[in-house]
Amino acid sequence: MDDNSQFLDMFFEETDEHLLKLNELVLEFEKDASDTQILNDIFRSAHTLKGMAGTMGFEKMTEITHKLENVFTILKEGKIIANQEVISVVFNSLDALAEIVEHIRQGTEDTADYSEITNVCDRIVARANETNAVASVQDADVSELELEETDWNVIASAQTSNYNAFKIKVTIEEDSMMVNARVFLVINKLEEVGEVMKTDPLIEVLESEEFGRTFQLLYITERDQEAVLKLINEQSEIEAVEVSLIGEKPKAVSEQIVSVNKEKTSTVQAHNHSQSVRVDLEKLDSFMNLVSELVIYRTQLEDISQKTQNKKLEETLTYVSRVTNQLQTLVLNIRMQPLQTVTSRFPRVVRDLSNDSGKPMELVIEGDDTELDRTIVSELSEPLIHLIRNSADHGIESPETRKALGKPEKGTIRISAYQEGNRVFITVSDDGKGLDAEAIKQSAEKKGISTAGLSTQEIQELKSCRQNSVYGFFYCHQKRANHFLKK
């Protein structure tokens, strides 16, 4: 722990980033469990978390991430579907990981018992493995090894050099004690006379021995089909082998791959435009202070230039003035952060509120690319969550009530952000029952706030002001007087 203390800041930054990413990805996966790309991203992120926790020596975190990775593995293999039990244990695991990280951050002892979470993960994996214990050679056509454009390019190049390309499917015997060892004996033997270009599942999964008994390979060699088959069958504990020669790339596949690659190219280009590095906030503040000092000295030099009437100095200062102005603008822009850094965690909040209350609801976020100073963004999370909870608890009606009122059964909470001049406006609204003016009036009078002569809308605004006072002081319009209310 002491030896790794110098890496703690980096660990916290990367862990927070991965946990936030996992929450977002699992929410997406819950909506579309057929998207294998999302599942691959989830698996990679969870695997990275496990590696970081193991490196730092955080045993509880390592154990939970390991169990979680096992669940993602059987999801990838299609042994189970992402039902409510699976999604719930994943989110519970992520919450537990966040809790552990917070204890580490605060330097406090974590006495929580996470055995219930790990037991549920084990139970899901065991049940899936029991259900899928029997594997048959006939499964070959069900799960074909998928070839991408780069694979086809390698195959075409090999074929022009009189090499053969094969798809190979190998099933290890059921009573084999070391499945992963058998896998690597086969791969090593094949690589003596050829090249294994691709495996399914990935090498990382094959190492874990949690992929079942069947794996597939893309293999290139000078040997013929019969020689390859004989080479594999010479290994012990092999139940079945299928070796099929790969011919030319089908046209339909080619067109499909080109289309996918175009999407990937555009995605890569988009990522290239949003490359970023982490900068310590203190360093950024120091940078701002230095720029401010530079502006002060520039002003002094301009005064000297005017008094001395030095033309060369005046010309140089014109350039310096332009550069310092650009520096000022740049440093202010660097301090800006999109609202998305806060709102990205809200879909998970709304999902949990929906499950807890039994009221279906969704969150719609508009304008989350609106930028604010990072010090303001960091303070927005708590008050916005407070308002979201109010909408979920008091605004959105039960599905039965909404149905009776002719509304969609699923309620909508909407966060909108937009900029007007040098101001940013953020609103939280819902399509629920709205504010009860009479209840607000009674509450205001109990607190000694006069509501005499106020219209219904003004009473509702009074309540809104009172609720939103978590931001500080809010201005409440009344006919005869102005009140500043503080929570």
Helices and strands as residue ranges (DSSP letters): G 5-7, H 8-31, H 36-56, H 59-76, H 84-106, H 115-131, G 137-141, H 149-160, E 164-172, H 179-191, E 194-200, H 203-208, E 214-221, H 225-233, E 238-245, H 251-273, H 281-308, H 311-334, E 336-338, H 340-343, H 346-357, E 361-366, E 371-373, H 374-390, I 391-395, H 399-404, E 411-420, E 423-430, H 437-446, H 456-467, G 468-471, E 474-476, E 483-485
